C-alpha cells in the first residue's frame, strides 16, 4: 500500500464510520516502533506504522485508523480526545475501534528473552545478579569492598 492509497482509505473510513470528512494528511511513518499510529495535534495529520499492515493485515490497520480518527474528530470538535476521556472511550465503542493495538509478533520476541549478568566478589565470593552491566572499575562489593568480576551472562527464555 502506498501513501495515496492510505490517504484514500482514511478518507473513506472517516465518512463511513464518523459521517465527517478527513481534511488532513495520512502518511506512513517508518520511525514509529511500539505504536500502531499517532494523531498529531499541531498539524492534525495522522501517522501510521506500516509494520502493522505488513505483519497483522488490513483489518488491524483499519482498527488503528479508526482509533486515530477518534482522536482527530474529537480534538477538532473541542471535546475530550485523550485516552482517559469518557467521550473518547464512548466514540471508540461506537465506531468499533480498539483502545490499544495488538502487539507486533517481532516485538513479542524481543521481550521473551531476558539477559541476566552475574558478578562475583574476588575477596568474599558473594554473587550479584543484575539486568544492567556494572562498571567494575568504579563499583565494589557492598559487603567487603572487594573487586567485582563479571562471571557470566545468562539468557532466560
Contact map, one row per residue, 1 for C-alpha under 8 A:
1110110000000000000000000000000000000000000000000000000000000000000000000000000000000000000000000000000000000000000000000000000000000000000000000000000000000
1111110000000000000000000000000000000000000000000000000000000000000000000000000000000000000000000000000000000000000000000000000000000000000000000000000000000
1111111000000000000000000111000000000000000000000000000000000000000000000000000000000000000000000000000000000000000000000000000000000000000000000000000000000
0111111100000000000000000000000000000000000000000000000000000000000000000000000000000000000000000000000000000000000000000000000000000000000000000000000000000
1111111110000000000000000000000000000000000000000000000000000000000000000000000000000000000000000000000000000000000000000000000000000000000000000000000000000
1111111111000000000000000110000000000000000000000000000000000000000000000000000000000000000000000000000000000000000000000000000000000000000000000000000000000
0011111111100000000000001110000000000000000000000000000000000000000000000000000000000000000000000000000000000000000000000000000000000000000000000000000000000
0001111111110000000000000000000000000000000000000000000000000000000000000000000000000000000000000000000000000000000000000000000000000000000000000000000000000
0000111111111000000000000000000000000000000000000000000000000000000000000000000000000000000000000000000000000000000000000000000000000000000000000000000000000
0000011111111100000001000100000000000000000000000000000000000000100000000000000000000000000000000000000000000000000000000000000000000000000000000000000000000
0000001111111110000011100000000000000000000000000000000000000000000000000000000000000000000000000000000000000000000000000000000000000000000000000000000000000
0000000111111111000000000000000000000000000000000000000000000000000000000000000000000000000000000000000000000000000000000000000000000000000000000000000000000
0000000011111111110000000000000000000000000000000000000000000100110000000000000000000000000000000000000000000000000000000000000000000000000000000000000000000
0000000001111111111111000000000000000000000000000000000000000000010010000000000000000000000000000000000000000000000000000000000000000000000000000000000000000
0000000000111111111111000000000000000000000000000000000000000000000000000000000000000000000000000000000000000000000000000000000000000000000000000000000000000
0000000000011111111000000000000000000000000000000000000000000000000000000000000000000000000000000000000000000000000000000000000000000000000000000000000000000
0000000000001111111000000000000000000000000000000000000000000000010000000000000000000000000000100000000000000000000000000000000000000000000000000000000000000
0000000000001111111100000000000000000000000000000000000000000000000000000000000000000000000000100000000000000000000000000000000000000000000000000000000000000
0000000000000111111110000000000000000000000000000000000000000000000000000000000000000000000000000000000000000000000000000000000000000000000000000000000000000
0000000000000110011111000000000000000000000000000000000000000000000000000000000000000000000000000000000000000000000000000000000000000000000000000000000000000
0000000000100110001111100000000000000000000000000000000000000000000000000000000000000000000000000000000000000000000000000000000000000000000000000000000000000
0000000001100110000111110000000000000000000000000000000000000000000000000000000000000000000000000000000000000000000000000000000000000000000000000000000000000
0000000000100000000011111000000000000000000000000000000000000000000000000000000000000000000000000000000000000000000000000000000000000000000000000000000000000
0000000000000000000001111100000000000000000111000000000000000000000000000000000000000000000000000000000000000000000000000000000000000000000000000000000000000
0000001000000000000000111110000000000000000111000000000000000000000000000000000000000000000000000000000000000000000000000000000000000000000000000000000000000
0010011001000000000000011111000000000000000011110000000000000000000000000000000000000000000000000000000000000000000000000000000000000000000000000000000000000
0010011000000000000000001111100000000000000011110000000000000000000000000000000000000000000000000000000000000000000000000000000000000000000000000000000000000
0010000000000000000000000111110000000000000000111100000000000000000000000000000000000000000000000000000000000000000000000000000000000000000000000000000000000
0000000000000000000000000011111100000000000000111100000000000000000000000000000000000000000000000000000000000000000000000000000000000000000000000000000000000
0000000000000000000000000001111110000000000000001100000000000000000000000000000000000000000000000000000000000000000000000000000000000000000000000000000000000
0000000000000000000000000000111110000000000000001000000000000000000000000000000000000000000000000000000000000000000000000000000000000000000000000000000000000
0000000000000000000000000000111111111000000000011000000000000000000000000000000000000000000000000000000000000000000000000000000000000000000000000000000000000
0000000000000000000000000000011111100000000000001000000000000000000000000000000000000000000000000000000000000000000000000000000000000000000000000000000000000
0000000000000000000000000000000111110000000000000000000000000000000000000000000000000000000000000000001000100000000000000000000000000000000000000000000000000
0000000000000000000000000000000111111100000000001000000000000000000000000000000000000000000000000000100000000000000000000000000000000000000000000000000000000
0000000000000000000000000000000101111100000000011001000000001001000000000000000000000000000000000000100000000000000000000000000000000000000000000000000000000
0000000000000000000000000000000100111110000001111000000000000001100100000000000000000000000000000000000000000000000000000000000000000000000000000000000000000
0000000000000000000000000000000000111111000001110000000000000000000100000000000000000000000000000000000000000000000000000000000000000000000000000000000000000
0000000000000000000000000000000000001111100111100000000000000000000110110000000000000000000000000000000000000000000000000000000000000000000000000000000000000
0000000000000000000000000000000000000111111111100000000000000000000000000000000000000000000000000000000000000000000000000000000000000000000000000000000000000
0000000000000000000000000000000000000011111110000000000000000000000000000010000000000000000000000000000000000000000000000000000000000000000000000000000000000
0000000000000000000000000000000000000001111100000000000000000000000000000000000000000000000000000000000000000000000000000000000000000000000000000000000000000
0000000000000000000000000000000000000001111110000000000000000000000000000000000000000000000000000000000000000000000000000000000000000000000000000000000000000
0000000000000000000000011000000000000011111111000000000000000000000000010000000000000000000000000000000000000000000000000000000000000000000000000000000000000
0000000000000000000000011110000000000011101111100000000000000000000000000000000000000000000000000000000000000000000000000000000000000000000000000000000000000
0000000000000000000000011110000000001111000111110000000000000000000100000000000000000000000000000000000000000000000000000000000000000000000000000000000000000
0000000000000000000000000111100000001111000011111000000000000000000000000000000000000000000000000000000000000000000000000000000000000000000000000000000000000
0000000000000000000000000111100100011100000001111100000000000001100000000000000000000000000000000000000000000000000000000000000000000000000000000000000000000
0000000000000000000000000001111110111000000000111111100000000000000000000000000000000000000000000000000000000000000000000000000000000000000000000000000000000
0000000000000000000000000001110000000000000000011111110000000000000000000000000000000000000000000000000000000000000000000000000000000000000000000000000000000
0000000000000000000000000000000000000000000000001111111100000000000000000000000000000000000000000000000000000000000000000000000000000000000000000000000000000
0000000000000000000000000000000000010000000000001111111110011000000000000000000000000000000000000000000100000000000000000000000000000000000000000000000000000
0000000000000000000000000000000000000000000000001111111111011000000000000000000000000000000000000000000000000000000000000000000000000000000000000000000000000
0000000000000000000000000000000000000000000000000111111110000000000000000000000000000000000000000000000000000000000000000000000000000000000000000000000000000
0000000000000000000000000000000000000000000000000011111110000000000000000000000000000000000000000000000110000000000000000000000000000000000000000000000000000
0000000000000000000000000000000000000000000000000011111111111000000000000000000000000000000000000000000100000000000000000000000000000000000000000000000000000
0000000000000000000000000000000000000000000000000001111111111000000000000000000000000000000000000000000000000000000000000000000000000000000000000000000000000
0000000000000000000000000000000000000000000000000000100111111100000000000000000000000000000000000000000000000000000000000000000000000000000000000000000000000
0000000000000000000000000000000000000000000000000000000111111110000000000000000000000000000000000000000000000000000000000000000000000000000000000000000000000
0000000000000000000000000000000000000000000000000001100111111111000000000000000000000000000000000000110000000000000000000000000000000000000000000000000000000
0000000000000000000000000000000000010000000000000001100111111111100000000000000000000000000000000000000000000000000000000000000000000000000000000000000000000
0000000000001000000000000000000000000000000000000000000001111111110000000000000000000000000000000000000000000000000000000000000000000000000000000000000000000
0000000000000000000000000000000000000000000000000000000000111111111000000000000000000000000000011100100000000000000000000000000000000000000000000000000000000
0000000000000000000000000000000000011000000000010000000000011111111100000000000000000000000000001100100000000000000000000000000000000000000000000000000000000
0000000001001000000000000000000000001000000000010000000000001111111110000000000000000000000000000000000000000000000000000000000000000000000000000000000000000
0000000000001100100000000000000000000000000000000000000000000111111111000000000000000000000100111000000000000000000000000000000000000000000000000000000000000
0000000000000000000000000000000000000000000000000000000000000011111111100000000000000000000100001110000000000000000000000000000000000000000000000000000000000
0000000000000000000000000000000000001110000001000000000000000001111111110000000000000000000000000000000000000000000000000000000000000000000000000000000000000
0000000000000100000000000000000000000010000000000000000000000000111111111000000000000000000000000000000000000000000000000000000000000000000000000000000000000
0000000000000000000000000000000000000000000000000000000000000000011111111100000010000001001100000000000000000000000000000000000000000000000000000000000000000
0000000000000000000000000000000000000010000000000000000000000000001111111110000011000001000000000000000000000000000000000000000000000000000000000000000000000
0000000000000000000000000000000000000010000100000000000000000000000111111111000010000000000000000000000000000000000000000000000000000000000000000000000000000
0000000000000000000000000000000000000000000000000000000000000000000011111111100000000000000000000000000000000000000000000000000000000000000000000000000000000
0000000000000000000000000000000000000000000000000000000000000000000001111111111110000001000000000000000000000000000000000000000000000000000000000000000000000
0000000000000000000000000000000000000000100000000000000000000000000000111111111110000000000000000000000000000000000000000000000000000000000000000000000000000
0000000000000000000000000000000000000000000000000000000000000000000000011111111000000000000000000000000000000000000000000000000000000000000000000000000000000
0000000000000000000000000000000000000000000000000000000000000000000000001111111000000000000000000000000000000000000000000000000000000000000000000000000000000
0000000000000000000000000000000000000000000000000000000000000000000000000111111100000000000000000000000000000000000000000000000000000000000000000000000000000
0000000000000000000000000000000000000000000000000000000000000000000000000111111110000010000000000000000000000000000000000000000000000000000000000000000000000
0000000000000000000000000000000000000000000000000000000000000000000000000110011111001111000000000000000000000000000000000000000000000000000000000000000000000
0000000000000000000000000000000000000000000000000000000000000000000001110110001111101011000000000000000000000000000000000000000000000000000000000000000000000
0000000000000000000000000000000000000000000000000000000000000000000000100000000111111001000000000000000000000000000000000000000000000000000000000000000000000
0000000000000000000000000000000000000000000000000000000000000000000000000000000011111001100000000010000000000000000000000000000000000000000000000000000000000
0000000000000000000000000000000000000000000000000000000000000000000000000000000001111101100000000000000000000000000000000000000000000000000000000000000000000
0000000000000000000000000000000000000000000000000000000000000000000000000000000111111111100000000000000000000000000000000000000000000000000000000000000000000
0000000000000000000000000000000000000000000000000000000000000000000000000000000100011111110000000000000000000000000000000000000000000000000000000000000000000
0000000000000000000000000000000000000000000000000000000000000000000000000000001110001111111000000000000000000000000000000000000000000000000000000000000000000
0000000000000000000000000000000000000000000000000000000000000000000001100100000111111111111100000000000000000000000000000000000000000000000000000000000000000
0000000000000000000000000000000000000000000000000000000000000000000000000000000000111111111110000010000000000000000000000000000000000000000000000000000000000
0000000000000000000000000000000000000000000000000000000000000000000000000000000000000111111111000000000000000000000000000000000000000000000000000000000000000
0000000000000000000000000000000000000000000000000000000000000000000001000000000000000011111111100000000000000000000000000000000000000000000000000000000000000
0000000000000000000000000000000000000000000000000000000000000000011001000000000000000001111111111110000000000000000000000000000000000000000000000000000000000
0000000000000000000000000000000000000000000000000000000000000000000000000000000000000000111111111100000000000000000000000000000000000000000000000000000000000
0000000000000000000000000000000000000000000000000000000000000000000000000000000000000000011111111000000000000000000000000000000000000000000000000000000000000
0000000000000000110000000000000000000000000000000000000000000000010000000000000000000000001111111000000000000000000000000000000000000000000000000000000000000
0000000000000000000000000000000000000000000000000000000000000010010000000000000000000000000111111100000000000000000000000000000000000000000000000000000000000
0000000000000000000000000000000000000000000000000000000000000011011000000000000000000000000111111110000000000000000000000000000000000000000000000000000000000
0000000000000000000000000000000000000000000000000000000000000011001000000000000000000000000110011111100000000000000000000000000000000000000000000000000000000
0000000000000000000000000000000000000000000000000000000000000000001000000000000000100000100100001111100000000000000000000000000000000000000000000000000000000
0000000000000000000000000000000000000000000000000000000000000000000000000000000000000000000000000111110000000000000000000000000000000000000000000000000000000
0000000000000000000000000000000000110000000000000000000000010011000000000000000000000000000000000111111000000000000000000000000000000000000000000000000000000
0000000000000000000000000000000000000000000000000000000000010000000000000000000000000000000000000001111100000000000000000000000000000000000000000000000000000
0000000000000000000000000000000001000000000000000000000000000000000000000000000000000000000000000000111110110000000000000000000000000000000000000000000000000
0000000000000000000000000000000000000000000000000001001100000000000000000000000000000000000000000000011111110000000000000000000000000000000000000000000000000
0000000000000000000000000000000000000000000000000000001000000000000000000000000000000000000000000000001111111000000000000000000000000000000000000000000000000
0000000000000000000000000000000000000000000000000000000000000000000000000000000000000000000000000000000111111100000000000000000000000000000000000000000000000
0000000000000000000000000000000001000000000000000000000000000000000000000000000000000000000000000000001111111110000000000000000000000000000000000000000000000
0000000000000000000000000000000000000000000000000000000000000000000000000000000000000000000000000000001111111111000000000000000000000000000000000000000000000
0000000000000000000000000000000000000000000000000000000000000000000000000000000000000000000000000000000011111111100000000000000000000000000000000000000000000
0000000000000000000000000000000000000000000000000000000000000000000000000000000000000000000000000000000001111111100000000000000000000000000000000000000000000
0000000000000000000000000000000000000000000000000000000000000000000000000000000000000000000000000000000000111111110000000000000000000000000000000000000000000
0000000000000000000000000000000000000000000000000000000000000000000000000000000000000000000000000000000000011111110000000000000000000000000000000000000000001
0000000000000000000000000000000000000000000000000000000000000000000000000000000000000000000000000000000000001111111000000000000000000000000000000000000000111
0000000000000000000000000000000000000000000000000000000000000000000000000000000000000000000000000000000000000011111100000000000000000000000000000000000000111
0000000000000000000000000000000000000000000000000000000000000000000000000000000000000000000000000000000000000000111110000000000000100000000000000000000011110
0000000000000000000000000000000000000000000000000000000000000000000000000000000000000000000000000000000000000000011111000000000011110000000000000000000011110
0000000000000000000000000000000000000000000000000000000000000000000000000000000000000000000000000000000000000000001111100000000011111000000000000000011111000
0000000000000000000000000000000000000000000000000000000000000000000000000000000000000000000000000000000000000000000111110000001111000000000000000000011111000
0000000000000000000000000000000000000000000000000000000000000000000000000000000000000000000000000000000000000000000011111000001111000000000000000001111100000
0000000000000000000000000000000000000000000000000000000000000000000000000000000000000000000000000000000000000000000001111100111100000000000000000001111000000
0000000000000000000000000000000000000000000000000000000000000000000000000000000000000000000000000000000000000000000000111111111000000000000110000111100000000
0000000000000000000000000000000000000000000000000000000000000000000000000000000000000000000000000000000000000000000000011111100000000000000000000111100000000
0000000000000000000000000000000000000000000000000000000000000000000000000000000000000000000000000000000000000000000000001111100000000000000000010110000000000
0000000000000000000000000000000000000000000000000000000000000000000000000000000000000000000000000000000000000000000000001111110000000000000000010100000000000
0000000000000000000000000000000000000000000000000000000000000000000000000000000000000000000000000000000000000000000000011111111000000000000000000000000000000
0000000000000000000000000000000000000000000000000000000000000000000000000000000000000000000000000000000000000000000000011001111100000000000010000000000000000
0000000000000000000000000000000000000000000000000000000000000000000000000000000000000000000000000000000000000000000001111000111110000000000000000000000000000
0000000000000000000000000000000000000000000000000000000000000000000000000000000000000000000000000000000000000000000001110000011111000000000000000000000000000
0000000000000000000000000000000000000000000000000000000000000000000000000000000000000000000000000000000000000000000111100000001111100000000000000000000000000
0000000000000000000000000000000000000000000000000000000000000000000000000000000000000000000000000000000000000000000111100000000111111000000000000000000000000
0000000000000000000000000000000000000000000000000000000000000000000000000000000000000000000000000000000000000000001110000000000011111000000000000000000000000
0000000000000000000000000000000000000000000000000000000000000000000000000000000000000000000000000000000000000000000110000000000001111100000000000000000000000
0000000000000000000000000000000000000000000000000000000000000000000000000000000000000000000000000000000000000000000010000000000001111110000000000000000000000
0000000000000000000000000000000000000000000000000000000000000000000000000000000000000000000000000000000000000000000000000000000000011111001000000000000000000
0000000000000000000000000000000000000000000000000000000000000000000000000000000000000000000000000000000000000000000000000000000000001111111000000000000000000
0000000000000000000000000000000000000000000000000000000000000000000000000000000000000000000000000000000000000000000000000000000000000111111100000011110000000
0000000000000000000000000000000000000000000000000000000000000000000000000000000000000000000000000000000000000000000000000000000000000011111100000000000000000
0000000000000000000000000000000000000000000000000000000000000000000000000000000000000000000000000000000000000000000000000000000000000011111100000000000000000
0000000000000000000000000000000000000000000000000000000000000000000000000000000000000000000000000000000000000000000000000000000000000111111110000011000000000
0000000000000000000000000000000000000000000000000000000000000000000000000000000000000000000000000000000000000000000000001000000000000001111111001111000000000
0000000000000000000000000000000000000000000000000000000000000000000000000000000000000000000000000000000000000000000000001000010000000000001111111111000000000
0000000000000000000000000000000000000000000000000000000000000000000000000000000000000000000000000000000000000000000000000000000000000000000111111000000000000
0000000000000000000000000000000000000000000000000000000000000000000000000000000000000000000000000000000000000000000000000000000000000000000011111000000000000
0000000000000000000000000000000000000000000000000000000000000000000000000000000000000000000000000000000000000000000000000011000000000000000011111100000000000
0000000000000000000000000000000000000000000000000000000000000000000000000000000000000000000000000000000000000000000000000000000000000000000111111110000000000
0000000000000000000000000000000000000000000000000000000000000000000000000000000000000000000000000000000000000000000000001111000000000000000110011111000000000
0000000000000000000000000000000000000000000000000000000000000000000000000000000000000000000000000000000000000000000000001110000000000001001110001111100000000
0000000000000000000000000000000000000000000000000000000000000000000000000000000000000000000000000000000000000000000000111100000000000001001110000111110000000
0000000000000000000000000000000000000000000000000000000000000000000000000000000000000000000000000000000000000000000000111100000000000001000000000011111000000
0000000000000000000000000000000000000000000000000000000000000000000000000000000000000000000000000000000000000000000011110000000000000001000000000001111100000
0000000000000000000000000000000000000000000000000000000000000000000000000000000000000000000000000000000000000000000011110000000000000000000000000000111110000
0000000000000000000000000000000000000000000000000000000000000000000000000000000000000000000000000000000000000000000011100000000000000000000000000000011111000
0000000000000000000000000000000000000000000000000000000000000000000000000000000000000000000000000000000000000000001111000000000000000000000000000000001111100
0000000000000000000000000000000000000000000000000000000000000000000000000000000000000000000000000000000000000000001111000000000000000000000000000000000111110
0000000000000000000000000000000000000000000000000000000000000000000000000000000000000000000000000000000000000000111100000000000000000000000000000000000011111
0000000000000000000000000000000000000000000000000000000000000000000000000000000000000000000000000000000000000000111100000000000000000000000000000000000001111
0000000000000000000000000000000000000000000000000000000000000000000000000000000000000000000000000000000000000001110000000000000000000000000000000000000000111
